């Protein structure tokens, strides 16, 4: 772990600051949108625009990097992010905010692609798993820290947006001033979605549904909190609890997943996550119960991302894992675009009102559980000793990070096979 920190501390510090800025602007838009009189559906369109941009960026950023290099892409995109964040309070308009969110989503995706390729270059076979873990932990710390900063200044003013812009502006300083060389960049051509669906129907359907769940958390939790009448302090604690749960439960679930049928684990994790959402819907008037619901929703849905990738890898040859990663991320991105829009509609006064936030999450988690149960009847499970390793990742990961995780899974499996052969 210390070896990874010593070689990639500048990168991890920059990513942490980026995540603070990203988490802060997302939450502040939800709060400010309520103050500006935007409806839940209007805010859902704004929030969905981020995922449209993010999906586009994850597809186009690799070509941008190949053409002009990591440093130029990173600096240019981070500058655009900083500029858009300052413009939000100046242009309180749904269309302007949606365009801004799309630009920010595109730029953040490109920045993540760049950062993740740098991290992959800094790691080797002996510390790749630790590097992935540190990267995910740093991302979660950044988002959680952001929630504490939303109480600085007046939500109707400019302070929080300026702070977010400043954090993003200084985030690339430690990275660009680092003496680490920029890596050669290459990505694998994605496997077709038809091929991927044939290999792992549960992996594909699960990633699509999970995209909706995560985008509802990341994009609409602040909108829900504002619509439900939470104070700024309550709102920040509520949102942070999703990511505290994700950090706390990620590794225990990963440990369990390497020791049992992953379809059964997906089934039970989805059921418990859905039950937590139902509890949030029914007991939303009790703030403590809302925190319990948020902890388990975030703590169970975020590890599902890594779990579904690990499950899909169990049915792939080593040479196909990297190709499959792009398809899985793309499917997840499609679900993420739809998530906020449907959530916003359900949160409308004519439907469920604010509790529609939990209704949507519960529905997706229960559908995932039902489909996992169905798939368990369609083919025999793979023996636990023949499954690959679980690598912890955040749902904000781009195809580069997922390929990075695939490399770790392959290396770990080969090492285990060599150890077993030596013992025999």
C-alpha positions as a Python dict, from the first residue, in 0.01 Angstrom:
ca = {
    (1, 'X'): (0, 0, 0),
    (2, 'X'): (282, 240, 92),
    (3, 'X'): (455, 159, -236),
    (4, 'X'): (144, 262, -430),
    (5, 'X'): (110, 582, -226),
    (6, 'X'): (472, 677, -283),
    (7, 'X'): (447, 630, -659),
    (8, 'X'): (96, 772, -715),
    (9, 'X'): (27, 1013, -428),
    (10, 'X'): (0, 1314, -660),
    (11, 'X'): (-251, 1137, -880),
    (12, 'X'): (-460, 1018, -584),
    (13, 'X'): (-457, 1364, -426),
    (14, 'X'): (-573, 1517, -754),
    (15, 'X'): (-850, 1259, -793),
    (16, 'X'): (-967, 1324, -436),
    (17, 'X'): (-993, 1698, -501),
    (18, 'X'): (-1178, 1631, -826),
    (19, 'X'): (-1429, 1411, -645),
    (20, 'X'): (-1482, 1677, -378),
    (21, 'X'): (-1556, 1929, -651),
    (22, 'X'): (-1784, 1688, -838),
    (23, 'X'): (-1974, 1583, -529),
    (24, 'X'): (-2013, 1943, -415),
    (25, 'X'): (-2151, 2072, -744),
    (26, 'X'): (-2394, 1781, -776),
    (27, 'X'): (-2539, 1835, -430),
    (28, 'X'): (-2549, 2212, -464),
    (29, 'X'): (-2743, 2189, -790),
    (30, 'X'): (-3009, 1982, -616),
    (31, 'X'): (-3038, 2239, -337),
    (32, 'X'): (-3018, 2541, -566),
    (33, 'X'): (-3269, 2394, -810),
    (34, 'X'): (-3526, 2376, -529),
    (35, 'X'): (-3455, 2739, -438),
    (36, 'X'): (-3493, 2843, -802),
    (37, 'X'): (-3832, 2670, -822),
    (38, 'X'): (-3733, 2388, -1060),
    (39, 'X'): (-3965, 2087, -1048),
    (40, 'X'): (-3831, 1739, -966),
    (41, 'X'): (-3872, 1637, -1330),
    (42, 'X'): (-3683, 1943, -1455),
    (43, 'X'): (-3399, 1863, -1215),
    (44, 'X'): (-3403, 1501, -1329),
    (45, 'X'): (-3332, 1615, -1685),
    (46, 'X'): (-3044, 1827, -1557),
    (47, 'X'): (-2901, 1536, -1360),
    (48, 'X'): (-2946, 1287, -1646),
    (49, 'X'): (-2747, 1515, -1876),
    (50, 'X'): (-2436, 1442, -1669),
    (51, 'X'): (-2457, 1072, -1757),
    (52, 'X'): (-2516, 1149, -2125),
    (53, 'X'): (-2192, 1346, -2126),
    (54, 'X'): (-2011, 1087, -1917),
    (55, 'X'): (-2103, 808, -2154),
    (56, 'X'): (-1994, 1013, -2455),
    (57, 'X'): (-1669, 1108, -2286),
    (58, 'X'): (-1579, 750, -2202),
    (59, 'X'): (-1609, 666, -2572),
    (60, 'X'): (-1428, 970, -2714),
    (61, 'X'): (-1163, 1044, -2451),
    (62, 'X'): (-929, 758, -2554),
    (63, 'X'): (-903, 897, -2907),
    (64, 'X'): (-842, 1249, -2770),
    (65, 'X'): (-559, 1116, -2554),
    (66, 'X'): (-402, 929, -2844),
    (67, 'X'): (-406, 1245, -3056),
    (68, 'X'): (-276, 1510, -2813),
    (69, 'X'): (-156, 1323, -2504),
    (70, 'X'): (-257, 1278, -2141),
    (71, 'X'): (-135, 1611, -2007),
    (72, 'X'): (-315, 1831, -2258),
    (73, 'X'): (-641, 1637, -2232),
    (74, 'X'): (-633, 1640, -1853),
    (75, 'X'): (-558, 2012, -1825),
    (76, 'X'): (-807, 2117, -2093),
    (77, 'X'): (-1098, 1915, -1957),
    (78, 'X'): (-1036, 2015, -1596),
    (79, 'X'): (-1036, 2380, -1707),
    (80, 'X'): (-1375, 2337, -1872),
    (81, 'X'): (-1512, 2177, -1554),
    (82, 'X'): (-1392, 2468, -1344),
    (83, 'X'): (-1544, 2724, -1580),
    (84, 'X'): (-1887, 2555, -1601),
    (85, 'X'): (-1912, 2531, -1221),
    (86, 'X'): (-1885, 2908, -1190),
    (87, 'X'): (-2149, 2961, -1459),
    (88, 'X'): (-2421, 2759, -1284),
    (89, 'X'): (-2540, 3033, -1043),
    (90, 'X'): (-2521, 3292, -1322),
    (91, 'X'): (-2757, 3096, -1550),
    (92, 'X'): (-3046, 2954, -1340),
    (93, 'X'): (-3216, 2793, -1639),
    (94, 'X'): (-3301, 2427, -1696),
    (95, 'X'): (-3153, 2414, -2048),
    (96, 'X'): (-2836, 2598, -1945),
    (97, 'X'): (-2786, 2371, -1646),
    (98, 'X'): (-2850, 2058, -1854),
    (99, 'X'): (-2592, 2168, -2110),
    (100, 'X'): (-2349, 2251, -1831),
    (101, 'X'): (-2401, 1911, -1670),
    (102, 'X'): (-2349, 1739, -2005),
    (103, 'X'): (-2021, 1924, -2055),
    (104, 'X'): (-1909, 1844, -1701),
    (105, 'X'): (-2004, 1477, -1743),
    (106, 'X'): (-1804, 1457, -2065),
    (107, 'X'): (-1504, 1630, -1908),
    (108, 'X'): (-1507, 1424, -1588),
    (109, 'X'): (-1519, 1106, -1792),
    (110, 'X'): (-1215, 1217, -1991),
    (111, 'X'): (-1032, 1319, -1674),
    (112, 'X'): (-1105, 981, -1514),
    (113, 'X'): (-985, 796, -1825),
    (114, 'X'): (-660, 993, -1808),
    (115, 'X'): (-615, 945, -1433),
    (116, 'X'): (-693, 574, -1446),
    (117, 'X'): (-445, 510, -1726),
    (118, 'X'): (-180, 695, -1520),
    (119, 'X'): (-264, 480, -1217),
    (120, 'X'): (-245, 161, -1422),
    (121, 'X'): (98, 266, -1542),
    (122, 'X'): (213, 331, -1184),
    (123, 'X'): (101, -14, -1066),
    (124, 'X'): (246, -357, -1134),
    (125, 'X'): (136, -716, -1077),
    (126, 'X'): (234, -706, -710),
    (127, 'X'): (30, -400, -613),
    (128, 'X'): (-244, -366, -874),
    (129, 'X'): (-517, -475, -632),
    (130, 'X'): (-398, -225, -370),
    (131, 'X'): (-390, 51, -632),
    (132, 'X'): (-751, -22, -730),
    (133, 'X'): (-858, -20, -366),
    (134, 'X'): (-682, 309, -295),
    (135, 'X'): (-836, 467, -603),
    (136, 'X'): (-1187, 367, -498),
    (137, 'X'): (-1134, 475, -136),
    (138, 'X'): (-1002, 813, -246),
    (139, 'X'): (-1308, 865, -467),
    (140, 'X'): (-1543, 785, -180),
    (141, 'X'): (-1352, 1009, 61),
    (142, 'X'): (-1381, 1293, -190),
    (143, 'X'): (-1759, 1259, -228),
    (144, 'X'): (-1813, 1226, 148),
    (145, 'X'): (-1595, 1530, 218),
    (146, 'X'): (-1793, 1731, -37),
    (147, 'X'): (-2110, 1690, 167),
    (148, 'X'): (-1948, 1865, 462),
    (149, 'X'): (-1860, 2163, 245),
    (150, 'X'): (-2213, 2239, 124),
    (151, 'X'): (-2281, 2414, 455),
    (152, 'X'): (-2024, 2680, 374),
    (153, 'X'): (-2198, 2996, 263),
    (154, 'X'): (-2553, 3065, 150),
    (155, 'X'): (-2706, 2800, -82),
    (156, 'X'): (-2862, 3085, -276),
    (157, 'X'): (-2524, 3252, -324),
    (158, 'X'): (-2203, 3177, -510),
    (159, 'X'): (-1966, 3051, -241),
    (160, 'X'): (-2013, 2674, -280),
    (161, 'X'): (-1987, 2689, -661),
    (162, 'X'): (-1670, 2897, -637),
    (163, 'X'): (-1519, 2651, -388),
    (164, 'X'): (-1601, 2360, -620),
    (165, 'X'): (-1440, 2544, -910),
    (166, 'X'): (-1128, 2622, -706),
    (167, 'X'): (-1093, 2260, -593),
    (168, 'X'): (-1110, 2135, -951),
    (169, 'X'): (-865, 2403, -1066),
    (170, 'X'): (-601, 2304, -812),
    (171, 'X'): (-666, 1930, -848),
    (172, 'X'): (-456, 1893, -1159),
    (173, 'X'): (-160, 2090, -1018),
    (174, 'X'): (-11, 1800, -815),
    (175, 'X'): (-62, 1564, -1109),
    (176, 'X'): (84, 1786, -1379),
    (177, 'X'): (378, 1888, -1157),
    (178, 'X'): (455, 1527, -1072),
    (179, 'X'): (773, 1380, -1214),
    (180, 'X'): (593, 1059, -1309),
    (181, 'X'): (616, 993, -1685),
    (182, 'X'): (297, 985, -1889),
    (183, 'X'): (206, 633, -1997),
    (184, 'X'): (154, 494, -2341),
    (185, 'X'): (-219, 469, -2401),
    (186, 'X'): (-420, 194, -2560),
    (187, 'X'): (-761, 42, -2504),
    (188, 'X'): (-915, -278, -2627),
    (189, 'X'): (-1189, -279, -2887),
    (190, 'X'): (-1516, -353, -2702),
    (191, 'X'): (-1698, -681, -2745),
    (192, 'X'): (-2034, -643, -2918),
    (193, 'X'): (-2333, -615, -2685),
    (194, 'X'): (-2496, -915, -2852),
    (195, 'X'): (-2195, -1133, -2776),
    (196, 'X'): (-2177, -1002, -2421),
    (197, 'X'): (-2547, -1063, -2358),
    (198, 'X'): (-2512, -1420, -2483),
    (199, 'X'): (-2217, -1484, -2250),
    (200, 'X'): (-2366, -1325, -1937),
    (201, 'X'): (-2733, -1220, -1946),
    (202, 'X'): (-2734, -1151, -1572),
    (203, 'X'): (-2420, -939, -1597),
    (204, 'X'): (-2573, -725, -1873),
    (205, 'X'): (-2921, -687, -1723),
    (206, 'X'): (-2775, -629, -1378),
    (207, 'X'): (-2539, -357, -1503),
    (208, 'X'): (-2825, -178, -1681),
    (209, 'X'): (-3046, -184, -1371),
    (210, 'X'): (-2758, -85, -1147),
    (211, 'X'): (-2686, 215, -1370),
    (212, 'X'): (-3034, 342, -1285),
    (213, 'X'): (-2987, 278, -913),
    (214, 'X'): (-2650, 454, -895),
    (215, 'X'): (-2755, 753, -1104),
    (216, 'X'): (-3059, 799, -880),
    (217, 'X'): (-2828, 809, -578),
    (218, 'X'): (-2563, 1029, -734),
    (219, 'X'): (-2796, 1260, -923),
    (220, 'X'): (-3126, 1271, -737),
    (221, 'X'): (-3051, 1224, -366),
    (222, 'X'): (-3001, 1599, -320),
    (223, 'X'): (-3322, 1669, -515),
    (224, 'X'): (-3506, 1424, -289),
    (225, 'X'): (-3363, 1578, 27),
    (226, 'X'): (-3460, 1930, -78),
    (227, 'X'): (-3811, 1820, -181),
    (228, 'X'): (-3853, 1633, 150),
    (229, 'X'): (-3773, 1950, 344),
    (230, 'X'): (-3438, 1846, 492),
    (231, 'X'): (-3214, 2110, 643),
    (232, 'X'): (-2877, 2163, 479),
    (233, 'X'): (-2706, 1969, 758),
    (234, 'X'): (-2948, 1678, 728),
    (235, 'X'): (-2908, 1677, 351),
    (236, 'X'): (-2529, 1659, 368),
    (237, 'X'): (-2538, 1374, 622),
    (238, 'X'): (-2802, 1187, 420),
    (239, 'X'): (-2601, 1196, 98),
    (240, 'X'): (-2272, 1117, 269),
    (241, 'X'): (-2429, 808, 428),
    (242, 'X'): (-2476, 643, 85),
    (243, 'X'): (-2100, 657, 28),
    (244, 'X'): (-2004, 566, 385),
    (245, 'X'): (-2210, 250, 337),
    (246, 'X'): (-2039, 183, 3),
    (247, 'X'): (-1695, 213, 162),
    (248, 'X'): (-1776, 3, 469),
    (249, 'X'): (-1951, -287, 295),
    (250, 'X'): (-1746, -307, -26),
    (251, 'X'): (-1472, -534, 108),
    (252, 'X'): (-1683, -769, 325),
    (253, 'X'): (-1907, -837, 25),
    (254, 'X'): (-1602, -886, -194),
    (255, 'X'): (-1462, -1141, 52),
    (256, 'X'): (-1795, -1327, 56),
    (257, 'X'): (-1822, -1321, -324),
    (258, 'X'): (-1498, -1517, -360),
    (259, 'X'): (-1641, -1793, -141),
    (260, 'X'): (-1994, -1861, -269),
    (261, 'X'): (-2213, -1875, -579),
    (262, 'X'): (-2216, -1514, -699),
    (263, 'X'): (-2569, -1543, -837),
    (264, 'X'): (-2698, -1624, -490),
    (265, 'X'): (-2508, -1330, -345),
    (266, 'X'): (-2644, -1096, -615),
    (267, 'X'): (-2992, -1222, -531),
    (268, 'X'): (-2965, -1157, -157),
    (269, 'X'): (-2779, -825, -190),
    (270, 'X'): (-3048, -700, -429),
    (271, 'X'): (-3329, -817, -201),
    (272, 'X'): (-3179, -646, 104),
    (273, 'X'): (-3110, -329, -94),
    (274, 'X'): (-3468, -328, -220),
    (275, 'X'): (-3599, -382, 134),
    (276, 'X'): (-3390, -87, 255),
    (277, 'X'): (-3547, 130, -16),
    (278, 'X'): (-3895, 17, 90),
    (279, 'X'): (-3807, 115, 446),
    (280, 'X'): (-3702, 458, 320),
    (281, 'X'): (-4034, 492, 139),
    (282, 'X'): (-4247, 386, 436),
    (283, 'X'): (-4048, 549, 717),
    (284, 'X'): (-3919, 858, 539),
    (285, 'X'): (-4055, 1084, 810),
    (286, 'X'): (-3795, 950, 1054),
    (287, 'X'): (-3454, 1093, 966),
    (288, 'X'): (-3266, 818, 1151),
    (289, 'X'): (-3446, 555, 947),
    (290, 'X'): (-3359, 747, 630),
    (291, 'X'): (-2992, 722, 726),
    (292, 'X'): (-3023, 348, 786),
    (293, 'X'): (-3191, 309, 445),
    (294, 'X'): (-2923, 522, 276),
    (295, 'X'): (-2642, 324, 440),
    (296, 'X'): (-2771, -10, 314),
    (297, 'X'): (-2877, 115, -29),
    (298, 'X'): (-2535, 268, -91),
    (299, 'X'): (-2351, -10, 87),
    (300, 'X'): (-2515, -284, -118),
    (301, 'X'): (-2568, -124, -459),
    (302, 'X'): (-2214, 8, -504),
    (303, 'X'): (-2042, -330, -443),
    (304, 'X'): (-2290, -485, -686),
    (305, 'X'): (-2100, -306, -964),
    (306, 'X'): (-1780, -497, -885),
    (307, 'X'): (-1976, -814, -813),
    (308, 'X'): (-2148, -813, -1152),
    (309, 'X'): (-1817, -760, -1330),
    (310, 'X'): (-1657, -1045, -1133),
    (311, 'X'): (-1956, -1268, -1212),
    (312, 'X'): (-1932, -1188, -1584),
    (313, 'X'): (-1558, -1263, -1580),
    (314, 'X'): (-1633, -1611, -1453),
    (315, 'X'): (-1779, -1692, -1797),
    (316, 'X'): (-1506, -1523, -2001),
    (317, 'X'): (-1170, -1636, -2128),
    (318, 'X'): (-879, -1421, -2014),
    (319, 'X'): (-833, -1276, -2362),
    (320, 'X'): (-1195, -1157, -2370),
    (321, 'X'): (-1211, -983, -2030),
    (322, 'X'): (-1071, -650, -2142),
    (323, 'X'): (-1298, -647, -2448),
    (324, 'X'): (-1602, -713, -2230),
    (325, 'X'): (-1521, -425, -1993),
    (326, 'X'): (-1615, -155, -2244),
    (327, 'X'): (-1951, -319, -2314),
    (328, 'X'): (-2036, -352, -1945),
    (329, 'X'): (-1954, 13, -1878),
    (330, 'X'): (-2160, 119, -2180),
    (331, 'X'): (-2464, -81, -2063),
    (332, 'X'): (-2429, 68, -1717),
    (333, 'X'): (-2414, 414, -1871),
    (334, 'X'): (-2738, 361, -2063),
    (335, 'X'): (-2914, 270, -1740),
    (336, 'X'): (-2760, 573, -1569),
    (337, 'X'): (-2906, 810, -1830),
    (338, 'X'): (-3257, 674, -1780),
    (339, 'X'): (-3235, 662, -1399),
    (340, 'X'): (-3273, 1031, -1305),
    (341, 'X'): (-3546, 1093, -1563),
    (342, 'X'): (-3768, 812, -1435),
    (343, 'X'): (-3690, 905, -1075),
    (344, 'X'): (-3788, 1267, -1141),
    (345, 'X'): (-4117, 1159, -1294),
    (346, 'X'): (-4195, 932, -998),
    (347, 'X'): (-4114, 1216, -759),
    (348, 'X'): (-4371, 1440, -925),
    (349, 'X'): (-4674, 1549, -722),
    (350, 'X'): (-4904, 1356, -957),
    (351, 'X'): (-4726, 1027, -883),
    (352, 'X'): (-4551, 947, -551),
    (353, 'X'): (-4400, 1282, -462),
    (354, 'X'): (-4052, 1278, -296),
    (355, 'X'): (-4086, 910, -187),
    (356, 'X'): (-4074, 823, -557),
    (357, 'X'): (-3696, 837, -512),
    (358, 'X'): (-3707, 521, -301),
    (359, 'X'): (-3980, 364, -515),
    (360, 'X'): (-3754, 364, -820),
    (361, 'X'): (-3454, 217, -635),
    (362, 'X'): (-3668, -54, -473),
    (363, 'X'): (-3823, -153, -806),
    (364, 'X'): (-3485, -191, -979),
    (365, 'X'): (-3331, -387, -693),
    (366, 'X'): (-3624, -628, -676),
    (367, 'X'): (-3619, -677, -1056),
    (368, 'X'): (-3248, -757, -1032),
    (369, 'X'): (-3315, -1009, -756),
    (370, 'X'): (-3592, -1174, -958),
    (371, 'X'): (-3374, -1196, -1268),
    (372, 'X'): (-3084, -1342, -1067),
    (373, 'X'): (-3321, -1608, -934),
    (374, 'X'): (-3441, -1683, -1288),
    (375, 'X'): (-3088, -1711, -1425),
    (376, 'X'): (-2996, -1951, -1145),
    (377, 'X'): (-3246, -2194, -1298),
    (378, 'X'): (-3104, -2164, -1650),
    (379, 'X'): (-2753, -2303, -1612),
    (380, 'X'): (-2536, -2471, -1352),
    (381, 'X'): (-2319, -2258, -1129),
    (382, 'X'): (-1943, -2249, -1169),
    (383, 'X'): (-1758, -2416, -879),
    (384, 'X'): (-1629, -2154, -635),
    (385, 'X'): (-1269, -2272, -672),
    (386, 'X'): (-1288, -2200, -1047),
    (387, 'X'): (-1419, -1844, -1019),
    (388, 'X'): (-1202, -1535, -1058),
    (389, 'X'): (-1115, -1275, -798),
    (390, 'X'): (-1332, -980, -695),
    (391, 'X'): (-1178, -634, -749),
    (392, 'X'): (-1338, -340, -569),
    (393, 'X'): (-1444, -57, -804),
    (394, 'X'): (-1667, 247, -796),
    (395, 'X'): (-1962, 278, -1039),
    (396, 'X'): (-1797, 599, -1163),
    (397, 'X'): (-1521, 388, -1319),
    (398, 'X'): (-1450, 421, -1692),
    (399, 'X'): (-1356, 131, -1924),
    (400, 'X'): (-989, 200, -1844),
    (401, 'X'): (-1039, 127, -1473),
    (402, 'X'): (-1246, -181, -1553),
    (403, 'X'): (-973, -311, -1785),
    (404, 'X'): (-730, -235, -1504),
    (405, 'X'): (-943, -451, -1273),
    (406, 'X'): (-958, -725, -1535),
    (407, 'X'): (-579, -736, -1542),
    (408, 'X'): (-578, -774, -1165),
    (409, 'X'): (-833, -1056, -1180),
    (410, 'X'): (-631, -1241, -1445),
    (411, 'X'): (-301, -1198, -1257),
    (412, 'X'): (-457, -1318, -931),
    (413, 'X'): (-613, -1622, -1094),
    (414, 'X'): (-287, -1719, -1265),
    (415, 'X'): (-99, -1684, -938),
    (416, 'X'): (-354, -1905, -761),
    (417, 'X'): (-324, -2168, -1036),
    (418, 'X'): (57, -2163, -1010),
    (419, 'X'): (40, -2197, -631),
    (420, 'X'): (-204, -2488, -657),
    (421, 'X'): (17, -2660, -918),
    (422, 'X'): (324, -2617, -700),
    (423, 'X'): (146, -2766, -396),
    (424, 'X'): (37, -3069, -598),
}
